[in-house]
């Protein structure tokens, strides 16, 4: 769609405007000068471009003003777009006039020198302006758009689940609790899934996309206490349908980013040849097959003893996988792998038990390559009222709080499935970012809530 805002242009559109006079609004990323020339590296959120100020093309006043510019000064520049092969964007702007909105009164805190991560996190509100962080945020936006386009284009309806909930979804040990007027305690949502199941019974295929919260005391490169998750839920889908949809979604996201984020991936130094291999079909193996593979390849489980020493064991059937096991499994693959049919006791109460083997549930996790770990977790849901109630009581969950959820199994219950894809983990994998704190604008972690 052509923009109706004709007073200025975005930097990313300049290659289409060679020979035209344009106005761009933005901030000074860097400035250098030599004799009768000033070079202003400018950014506007859509990209970066070099603006060349030649003394003969502007008034004396404008040339002197440009000498006073500093990093992060806000300016509007009018000039002619000129093709320039040496430029990363393929163009430069020959400046005719400059309007200065504000020049920082202090030196910008983030300089080209090395800064420690604590300093950068304390200045996250400014760090976002750096070239690398700018690229990551644009990749994040592309991933989010791809997700919405995929579901909107495949007959899904977006339905918003509440953030304040009366009950747990993924276990009571990782809940953020708050007082809710005179009604007792409420909790920040761990997942929109339970409510998505209700809307799926009304609309067939739905997805919820929003923030979720886990009070999990983890300090890994993959954990946040507040993160975004997209959760589709589909009536009449079994586990195989669920896995097929997950593969389709991830393939679409990756290929969309390859098409639209080449510049950003280059900034990140990303090896896109690895992403180009992310095409269906993905790999699949059952949990039992994965355990057999771990033990056949001598991947041990380390457990700490009371005296602080560690003992190595063969990986036992029934234990949930941790990062070491996931990374070992994925060392053999160049594209994602789905592990399915996990032990009942390590998975959530709402997952349907396999009618052919009640020791496992019809669950699946998608692991991404290159050390990215789990990016999707999902399952076929238990659609039998009595069996679901049995699981709720077994987990010692309050039946009253889940009565509305049980009602879904009393009135027109059908087989149904869904999954959750973690936005930040997916962005971290696709972008090649080193830590998950880089892929959300303002990360919330167990040791950080500011800024």
N, C-alpha and C positions, 0 to 999 in steps of 0.2 A: 504494500500500500504506500502510495506517495505521500510524504508528509505535507501537511497544510501549513507547517510552520516555516515560512519562507525567509524569515529575517536572518537565519543562520543555518549553517550546515554542520554535520558531524564529520569528524576526521575520517572515520571508516568509509565515508562516501566520496572522499576527495579523488581517488583514482578514476572515478566516473566523470569528474568535472575539470579535466585538464583544459587549460586555456580560459577558464571562466574566473571571474572575480567573485570571491566568497568572503563571508564573515564566519569565523569559528570562535566559540567561547570555551575557555578552559583555564588551565593552570600551568605555570611554568615548571617543567620537570627538571630542566637544566639550562644554563645560559653560558655561552662563551663569546668572547669578542676578540677581534684582531683588526686594528686600523679602522678602515671605513666599513667594516662588516660586524654585525652582531648575529649570532646564531641562537635562536630560542627553540629548545626542545619543548614542545607543548603537548599536553594530554587533555582529553575531554571526557574520559570514561569509555569512549568507543575505540580509542586508539591513540597512537603517538605520531607526531609529524614535526619535521624541522621547518621553522619559519626563518627566512633569511632577511635581515634588515640591512639594506645597502644605503649608505648615507645620502647618495644622490637621488634616492627614490622617495625619501621622506623629509619632513621638515626638520630643522635643527632641533626644535623642541622635542619632537618624537624620538629622534636618535639619542638625545641626552637622557630622556626618560627611560629608554630601553636599557641604558647602562646601569640604571638604578634597580632593575628587576632582580629578584632573588628567587630561589627555589620556593615553589608553592604560591607565588604571587598570582592573583586572579586577573585575567586579561581577556579582552576581545580583540581579535586581530583580523583586519581586512587585507586581502591581497589576492594575487593571481596564482592559480594552481599551475605548477610546472612539472612535467615529467622528469624524474631523476632516477636512473637505474641503480645508482649506488645507495639509494634510500631503501630501508626495509619495507616502506609502504609503497614505493615506486613513484612518489611525488614529493615535492617541496612547495612551500608557499613563499612567493616573493612579496614581502610586506609593503603595504601602502600607508596604512595607519594603524595605530594601537590605542586602545582605550584601557586604562589601568583602573581596575576596581579596588584592589587593595594590595599593598606590599607588606609582607610580614615584618613586624617590628622587632622580632627576635629571630635568631638563626633557627632554621628548621631542625628539630631534634634528631631526625633520622638522616644520617649523612652516608656517603658511599663507604665509609669505613665499616669494619665488622662490629656488629652489636650482639650482645648476648640475648638468648631467647627470652629471659625474664624482662629485659629492657623492652624488647619488641612487643611482648605481650602486654606490658603496662601501657604501651603506646599503640595498642591495636587499632584504635580509632584513626591513627595516622599511618600505621604500617600498611593498611589496606590500599594506600595510594601507590605503593611500590610496584615495579613492573611485574614481579613474580606473583604477588598477591592479587594484583589486577587480573592477571591471566587466570589464576585459579578461580576467582569469583565469576569470571565470564564462562569458564567451563562449567561451574556449578549451575549458572543460569541456563546453559544449554542442556544439561542433564535434566533439570526440572522441566524445561519446555518439551524435551523429548518424551518424558514420562506422560505429561498431560496430552500431548499430541497422540501418543500411542493409544492411551485408553479412550480418549474422546473419539478417536477414529475407528475404534473397534466396538462401539455400542455400549460403552460404560458410562454411567452417570456419576459425577462427583457428588459425594454426600459427606458433610462435615460431621465428625464425631466430637462429643464434648471433651474438653480438657480436664474439667473437674468431674470425677467419677466417685460413686459410693463404694467401689470394690476394686480388688486387684484383678489383673488379667494374667500377668506373668510371674506370679509368686509374691508373697507378702513381705519378703525381706528387702525388696528394693523400691519401696514406696516412699514418695514425698507426701507427708501428711499435713493437713491444715484444718483449722476449725471452720465449720460451715454453719454460721448463725446458730440457731437453736436445734439444728438437726444432727449434731454430733460431728464426726470427722468426715472429711472428704480427702480425695487423693488426686495428685496430678497424674494424668493418664499415662500408662505404660504402653498403650496400644489403642488404636481406634477399632480394632478387629471386632469385638463383641457387638458394638453398635453397627458396624458395617454388615454383620450377619443379619441384623434386623432389617436394615434397608435393602439388603439383597433379596430378602423374602418379599419385599414390596416391588422392587424394580428389576430384579433378575441379575444384572451385572452392575456392580458399583465399585467405586474406589474412594478412599479417604486419604488425604495428603496433608500432613500437618506435623507440629512438634509433639514429641513424646519424651517421657522423663523416666530415668532409672537412677535410683539412689544406690548405685553400685560403686563400691570403693575400689575402682580399678584405675591404674595409672599407665595402661598400655597405650601404644600408638593408635589403637583402634577404638578407644572408649571415650564417650562424652556422657555427661549427666543429662543434657538436653540435646536432642537430635531430631532430625526430620525423617519421617518414614512415609512411604506410599504403601497402601494396603488394599489391594483388590479383593473382592469377595464375590463368588459366583455360585448362584443356584444351579443345581444339576451338574456340577463339575466333580469328577472324582480325582484321585491323586494324580493319575496320568495326565488328565486335562490340566491340572494345576502346574505340573512340571513343564508341560508343553508351553503354557502361557508364560511362565517365568523365563524360559529360553527365548521365546519371541521378544519379550520386553527387553532383556539385556542385550540381545543382538541389535535391536533397534536403537537403543540408547548409544551404544558404542559406535555404530556406523553413523549415526547422526552427528556425534561429536567429531568423528573423523572428517565429515563433510564440512562442518561449520566452524571448527575450532583449530584449524591447522596452524594459524599464527600463534595462538595461545599454547598449543602443545609444543611448538618449536621453542617458545620462551622457556618452557619447563624442561627442555631437553629430552622430551619423551620419545622413546623408540616406538614409532607408530606401526612398525612392521608387526609388533606383537599384538597390537589392537586389531590389526587387519585380519588376524586369524580367528577373531571372535565371531564365528559363524556357526549356525546350527548345522548338524546336531551337536550338542555338548556331550561330555562324558557323563555316565551314570554308573553308580554302584550302590549296592545295599550297604547298610551299616555293617552287617555281618561280613560281607566281602571286604569292606574297608579294614575291619579288625584283623581279618586273616592276612591282608596285604601288609599291615603294620608289623605283625609278628613274623611273617615270612621275610621281611626286609630288616628285621632286627631293630625296629623303632621302639625303644623302651619307654615305660612310664616311670618317671622319677617321683618318689615320695619321701618327704622329710621325716626323719626319726626324731624322737624326743630329745636326743642329744645333739641335734642340729645336723647330723650327717644325712646323706641321701642313700636310698636303696633303689636299684633298678629292677623293674618287673616286666614280664611280658604284659602287653596291654590286655586287660581282662574284658570279656564281653559284658556289657552292662554299664561301663564307665562312659561318661560323655567325653567327646574329643575336646582337647584344648588347642591352643595355637601351635605347639610343636607337632602334634599329630596332624592337624590340618595342613600345615606347611609341608610335612613329609609326604602326605598323600598327593598334594598338588605339585610336588617336584617332578612328577612324571607327565604332567599335562601342560599344554600351551594355551588352552582355553578352559572355561569354567567346567566344573564337575558337580553334579547333584548327588548327594548322599541321601538315601531314603530308607524308610522303615527302621526308625530308631527304637531302642528299648523304651517300653511304656514308662518306666519309673524315672527317666531323665527328661521327660517331655511334659508339656502342660496338660492340665486336666481336660481340656476341650477337644483334644485330638482323638480321632476315631481309631480304635484298635483294629488291627488287621484280622479279618474274619478267618484267615487261614493260619494265623499265629498270634495269639493274644498277648504274647510277650513283647510284641512290637506294635507301634502305632503307625498310622499312615501319614508319616511326617517326612519332610524333605528340607534339606539345607543346600543352598548353592554356594560353593566355594570358588573364589576367583583366583587366577594364577598370580605369579610374581609376589607372593607373600601377602596378598590382599586379604585373605581369609574369608569368612562368611559374609556375604552381602545380602542373602535372602534366607529367610526362614518361613516355612509354611506347612500346611497340612490339609488333609481332608478332615472336616469337623465331625464330631460325634452328633448324629442326627436322631438318635434314640433317646427319648426322655429318661427312661429308667436307668440306662447305662450312664448317661451324663450325670444324673443325680448321684449315682453310686460313686462316680469319680470326685464330685464336689465334696461328698461326705468323707471319702477316703483322704482327701487333701485337707480336711478339717477347715473348709471354707464355709462362711455363713450362708446357709441355704436361702434365707430371706433376701439377702442382697442380690442373689442370682435368680430370684423367682421369675423376673421378667425374661431372663435369658432362657430359662427352662420352658417358658411359655412358647418360645419359637418352635419347640419340639412337640407341642400339643396341638398346634393349629396348622395343618398343612406342611408338616416337616418333609424335607427332601434332602437327598445327598447334596452337600455343598462343600466348597473348598476355598482357600485363599492363602495369601502369603504377605509378608512384609519385606520391602526392600529399603535398606538404610541408605538415605541420600548421601550422607557424608562418607560412608565407606566406599560407595560407588564412585564418588567424585575423587576420593583419595587414590583409588586404583587407576581410574582413567587418566587423571592428571599426572600421576607419578609423584604426588606430594609425599614428603617424608613422614608427616605426622598429621593426625586427624584434626588437630587444633588449627591447622592452616586452611581447612576447607569449609569452615563456617565463619561468617563475619565476626561474631563475638562468642567464642567458645565458652561453655560452662563445664568446668571440670571440678574434681573434688577439692582442688587447691586454688581455684580461681572463679570469681564471679564479677570481677571488675576488669575493664570498663564494661 
